[in-house]
Amino acid sequence: MVNKKTELIFIPVPSTGHLLVHIEFAKRLINLDHRIDTITILNLSSPSTPHASVFARSLIASQPKIRLHDLPSPNDPPPFDLYQRAPEAYIVNLIKKTTPLIKDAVSSIIRQGSDSVRVAGLILDLFCNSLINDVGNELNLPSYIYLTCNARYLGMMKYLPDRHLKIASEFDLSSGDEELTVPGFVNAMPAKFMPPGLFNREAYEAYVELAPMFADAKGILVNSFAELEPHPFDYFSNLEKFPPVYPVGPILSLKDRASPNEEAADRDRIVRWLDDQPESSVVFLCFGSKGSVDEPQVKEIARALELVGCRFLWSIRTSGAVESGDPDDVLPEGFMGRVAGQGLVCGWAPQVEVLAHKAIGGFVSHCGWNSTLESLWFGVPVATWPMYAEQQLNAFALVNELGLAVDLRMDYVTGRGDLVTCDEIARAVRSLMDGGDEKRKKVKEMADAARKALMDGGSSSLATARFIGELLEEDLC
């Protein structure tokens, strides 16, 4: 009997952060098991990420076994102003409207399969849960959810349906200090640390629709590792009538991602400057590909950096401005002259290369999960400044659950219009750079644990092998 080779189909949402970790996980699966012959990634079209296809192709250029299948836009896409109001609702609607195109593409891939290669299943982004029934079940393919965030987020999604049955409305920001008992969290969590979409009617309805569908998956793959989140993974391992949960992380792209406007000269200027700084002396400030602050907030950050006097590398994105312009345009007058030799300001920064550099001693971060895992991987402690999505939840976990971060501000999103003051920023940066020896030690220990999790016999390596074994056993049935 000839052993069939396996093809998988990945369906991420059109977001560079999600695409990144889907592709990296695809690479890992192919490298781990020769029976996984091909992985096709369906690339959805959205005006929110016009460069997604170019970005994805750059990541798979050296991977002949990973194919990118671009899907056209649906005939009646959701209005883009919905994305600006409630991105979660926009994505869920986009998936629904693209479902016929997705089903046609998956059916075509199945038909094109040979006698020796068979499509074994779908790997779905968490916002694609509706495809479990509308595509996976209809085409008799097992569907796995790939969670690009952490196990505590899965706990929150497990909590939502029960909460909704009792209180059929979005969360009320006026009662944000109400403490919630959320599965997977050691401590009660104030409601204000939940994702801001839960305080928005349209986004809340999208969350409530998605959350129960996790139970319909064949399994749930989480970009985290058991040593980082023992409590939530223990919770799910003992849960009846719920799919198996596999800690398969950290899944990282350790080769930097190009920015559409990036120039090699920008990267070289940043690295040369870091090379001249003492070890662990520089604080890195960066708020992710979508994180931005307005001009008054920029000025508060600048005043804080002057006040503290430590070395800094600051990647600035302001609301509506700087990425294609000059960051100096929004800085206080004379700032660059006063900090000459102390710091460097840039638009884009090669984040992975920066965090890996010996000169970096701390990271003021938006706490996106990719950035969080990167900072832990390189042993760089974080000061929390969440901006959007589930970042407040991540900040709460890092500070209150894990003791791995300094609390700069954990509820910045819910305080819209409220400046984070110079004094707050200065306090956190001092704590991060001067008084964080215990946290620095804990972060270094977690960096070691992350590496061990991926080694042969490590927790994530074993969980991934278990997933592959069960997937291929399903394929033979």
N, C-alpha and C positions, 0 to 999 in steps of 0.2 A: 504494500500500500504506500503510495506516494504521499508524504506529509505536505499538506497545503500550507502555503505562506499566507500571512494575514495582512489585510489592509484595514486601516482605521480612518475614520472621517472625523476631523475636528471642526467644530463650529463655534468660533469665538465671536464676541460682539465687536463692532468696528471701533476699537479703541486701541491706541498704540500700546498702552500698558498691558491690556489683556492679550493682544496679539503676541507681544513679546514673550510672555510666560507660556502661552499655548505652544509657540514654536520651540521654545527651550525644552518643554516637556516632551514634545514630539521627538526632538533630537535624542533626549535621554532614553526614551523607549526603544528607538531604533538601535541605539548603541548597546542597550542592555540585553536584547534578545533578537537573534538573527531571524527568528520566525516572523517577526514584524517586518514585512518587506517594504511596505509603502504607507505613507500617511498623506492624505489629502486634506488640505485646510481650505474650507470655504470662506472666502473673504467677502463679507457683506459691504455694500456701498452705502455711505452716509456722508452728508455734507459736514458733519461734525469732525470728521477725520479725512480730509481730502487726499492726504499723502499716505494713507494706510497701505495701499498696494505697493507703492515704491518702498516704503519702510519694510514691509514683510518680505519682499523679494530680496532686499539687501541681507536679511537675516538668514535666508535659506539658499543663498547663492552657491555655497559649497556643500549643499546637502541634496544630492540627486534623488534620494528616496523620499524627500518631502516635496509635495507639489502644491502650488497655490492655484485655486480655482476661483477666479473673480466672478461674482454675481452682479448682474445689472441692478439698478435701482428699481423698486416696484413702481408700477404705473401711478399709484396714488400714495406716495410716501406721507408720513405724518408731517404736519407743519413744523418748520424748524423753530418757531417761537416756543413750541412745546419743549424742545430740548433746553432752551434757555430758562424756562420756568421750572421744569420737572424732568431732568435728564433720564431718570429711571422710567418714567412713563413713556418718554419718547422711544427709548430702546425697546421696551416691551411691545409697543405698538409697531415699531419697525420690524421686529421679528415676526409678528403676526402677519403683517402685510407682505413680508418676504417669504413666508412659509411655502406658498406654491412653487416659487423658484427654487427654494432649498430642496423640497421634495423631488422636483424634477431632476435637479443636479445629483442627488443621492441615488435616485432610480437609475440614472444614466451611468453612474460609476459602477453600480451593481451589475448592470447589463454588460458593461465593457469588461468585467472581470473574466479571467481565464479559468481553466480547470484547475490550475495550480495556485491561484491567488483568490482569496475570498474576503469580502468585507465582513469584519467580525463585530463591528459596533460603532456607535457614535460617542464622541466625547464632546459634551455640550457645556458652554459657558453657563454660569448660574442664571443669567438673564434669558437664557434660551430654554427654560424648563418646559414651556408649552410644546416644544418639539418632541418631548418624550412620547406623547400620545399622537401628535399630528404627523410625525414622520417616523420615529423609531418603532412604535407599536404597529403602525399601518404597514411598514415595510419589514416587519419581523426582525428588527435589529435591536439588541440590548443597548440601552442608553445609560451612560455614566455622566455625572455632573463633575466638572472640574472647577473647583472653587479657587479663584485667584487671590482670595484673601484668607483669613485664618479661621481656626476652629471655633473661636468665640463668636465670630460672625455667623457661623452655622448655628450656634446656640441661640443667637438672637432670632434667626429665621425660624427655628423650632418653636420659639416662644410666641411669635406673632400670631399664629392662628388661634391659639388658646386665648390670648389677650383680646383678639378681635371678637371672639364669641361673647365675651363679657362686656366689652366696650366697643361698639361698632363705629369708631371714629378715629381720626388721626390723633397723634399725641398733641397735648396742649402745652405750649411753651411756657404759659404762665404757671404751670405746676411742674416745671422742669426739675425741681429738687425732689420730686416723688421718687422713692427708692424702689427699684424693680429687682425681682429675683429672677435672673435670666440664666437658663441652663448653660453650664460650662464656665460661669464666672464664680470665683471664690467669694467675692464681695458683692453686696447689693450695689446696683449701679443707678445713680441718678438718671432720670429720664432724659435730661438735657444732653447726655453723652451719646444718645442714640443717633443714627444718621439723620441729618437735617431733612431728608426727603420724607421721613415719617411725620414731620410737622406740616406737610404740604398735601392737600387733599388728593391731587392727581397722582403724585408719586406714592403716597400711602396706599392708594388702591392698587397700584402696580405691585408693591411689596406684598400686600395681602393675597394677591392673585398668585404670585410666584411661590410664596413660602410653603404652602401645603404640597406642592409638586415635588419637593425634595424627596418625599417619602415614596414617590413612584419610580425613582431611579434604581438601576441595578446596583450602583455603588456611587460613593462620593469621594473624589480625590481632592485633598486639601493641600495647598501650598504652604505647609508648615511642618514642624517635626515634633515628635513626642516629647523630647526633652524641654522644648520651649513651652509647650502647652499640655502638661500632663493631666491637669484636671479636666479640661473639656474632652480630650481624647478618651480618658477613662469613662467619662459620662456616656459618650456615644458607644463605646464598646460594650456597655452593659444595658443598652437600650433595646427593648424588644420592639418588633414590628417597625424597624427602621433599617434602611440599607446599610451595608458595611461602610465604614469611614476609614479611608486610607491616608495616613500622613505621609506625603511623598516629597516634601520640601526639605530644605529650601531650593526652589527652582529659580535660578538667577541667570542673567545674561552678563557674563563677566567680560565680554567684549563690548565696548561702548557703542551706544546707539547714536547714529548720526542725527543731527538736527537739520531740518530742511534748509536753514540759513547758515549752517556751520561752515567755517573756514578752517583749514589746517592751521593757519596763523593764530587763531583764537586759542586752540588747544595748546600749541607750542608756547604761547605767551604765558598761559596759566601754569603749565608744568614747569617751565623754566623758573617762574617766580617761586613755586612751591619747593623746588630743588634747593633754593637758597635759604629756606627757613629751617629753624631748629626742629627737632623731632617733637611731635605732639604739641606744637605751639600755636597752631592755626585753627580758628573756629570757621567752619564752612556753613554758610547760610544759603539755603536753596529750598524752594517750595514746589518743586515738581513742574511737569510740563504744562499743567493747567492752573497752578497756583499763582495768584498775582495779588499785589497789594496796591492801594492807591497812594497818591503822592504824599498826603499828610502822614501815612504810616511809614513810608520810606524815610521821611525826615526823623521820625521817632527812632527808627532803627539806627540811622546814621548818628544821631546824638548819643545813643547808648554805646555804640562802638567807640566813639571818641571818649566817652566817659570811662569805659572799662580800660581802654588802652591796649587790648590784646591784639595780636595779629589776626587778620581775617581775610577770607575769600568770600565775596558776596555776589551771588548770581541774582540779578534783579529782573523781575518781570512785573511791570505795573499794569494796572487796569487800562487797556487800550493803547499802550505805548511801546515799551522799550525794545521788544525782541528785534525789531528791524531798525531801531534807532540807536541813539547814544545814551547809555545809562546815566551819564553825567548830567543829562538834561533835567532829571527829577531830583537830584541830590541838593542838599543845602549849599548855598553859595560858599565857595572856598573850602568845601569839605575835603576834596581830594588833595589840596595843598596841605591842609592841616594833618592829614593822615599819611602823607608821603612816606614810603618805606614801611608803613605799618600794615597796609592792606591793599587788596586788589579788588576792583569792581568789574564785573563782566555781565553780558546778557546770558548767553548759553554757557554751560560748563559741562565737561565730560565727567558726569557724576561718579561713575564706577572708578575711573582712574584717579579722581580726586580722593574718594574715600579710601582707596588702597594706598595712598601716598603716606609715607612715614611722618610728614609734617602735620597731618590733620589730627587734632586732638579732641574735636567735638563737632557736632552737626546740629544746627538749628533747622528742624525739618517739619514738613507738613504731615508726616507720619502716614503717607501712603504705604501700602503693604510692601510693594516692591522696594521702596526706599528703606523701609524698616529692616527688611531682610538683608539688604546690602550693607547697612550700617552694622548690623549684628555680625555678618560674615567677616567684616574687616575689623571688628572689635572697636568701633567708634561709638562712644556714648552720645545720646540724643537729648536735646531740649525740644519739647513738644509744642507745635504750633499748627494744629489741624485746620484745614481749609474747606474741605467738602467731602462728599461720599461718606465712607465709614471711618474717616480718619480720627474723629473724636473718640470713637469706640477703641481704636488702636491706641490712642494716646492714654486713655483711661487704663487699658490693660498694661501698657509699658510702665506707667507710673505706679498705679495702685495695686495691680495684681502681680507684677513681675519685678518691680524695683529696678528696672533697667534704664530709666530715663528721668530727666529733670523736668518738673512741671513749670513750663513757661506760661502757657495758657492751654487748658484742655477743652475749653468751650468757646473758642474764638468764633466759630461759625454762628452759634446761637446768639452771639453778641454783635450782630450786624450793626455797622455804623459806630461801634465802640472801639476806639483806638487802643491798641496794646501800647502802654506808655513806655517811655524811655527807661523809667525806673524798673518796671517789670522785666524788660529785656535785659537790662544791665545785671539785675540780680540773677537771672537764669544763666546768662553767659558766664558770670563769675563762678557760680556753682558748678557749671559744666566744666570749666577750664581749670579752676583752682581748687575746688573742694570736692571733686568727684572721684576720689581715689577708690572708694568702696564700690561705687557704680562701675568705674572703669574696670575693676577686677572682675565684677560679675559679668560685664559685657564680654570681656576676653574669655571667660569660662564658657559663655554661650557660643562664642565664635568657635571654640574647640568642639563643643557639642554638635554644632551644625555640620562641621566637617566629618565628624565621626558618624553622624546619622546617614551620610551618603556613602560611606565606605562599605566594602563587602561585610555583611553581617551587621551593619548599622540599622537603626530603627526604620529609617525611610527607605533604605535599600531593600530591606526585608518586606516592607509594606508594598513597595512597587512590584517586587517579584511575586508577591501574593496576588496582587491585582492582575498581573500578566497571566499567571497560572490559571486564575479563575476565568479570565476573559477567553483564553485559548481552550479551556475545557468547555466553556459555553459554546465556542465556535464548532467543537466537534459533535455537539449534541444534535 
